[in-house]
């Protein structure tokens, strides 16, 4: 079984029944990752695998800290012995260090998991932040607004996402710039 097949199977087993909407989102993020393959070269499968796995830490079967990037990455590393680069992408997806700081877990995340290459971190962030909870494409601005509305403006998630907004927009601009140079259209942006 190849990396992406394994990743889809594992993610489905952890998310599809207990969290069908999270599973739909993960499938949408993976689809978005596939659309970036022209700018990813040999890392296309790696990013797609990380994309479909990025939210497995929400699964009740593996959630321990309540911080899904850390829970997912620990599970992938400790239980699945997963590819180290996939684990790092899951651990640090979508500005996770900022949310970890809000939760008092930044030292844990930083000490356990190194950052992956910035182009891949940007690409996963872009895929996550341009995909709705139901798996459809959206803009990063609409996605951030949706997150704040869904969680409530005074929650940890809303505070973190508002702090992360400049980096989310910057990463989206960088990815879209790379796509434009490659003359690839992944509408809507």
Protein Blocks (a to p, Z undefined) as FASTA:
>chain_A
ZZklmmmmmmmmmmmmmmmmlmmmmmmmmmmmmmmmmmnmmmlmmmmmmmmmmmmmmpmk
lomnlpaklmmmmmmmmmnopafklmmmmmmgghllmmmmmnopmmmmmmmpccddfklm
mmmmmmmmmccfkopacdfklmmmmmmmmnopkbmklmmmmmmmmmmmmmmmmmmmmmmm
nopafddZZ
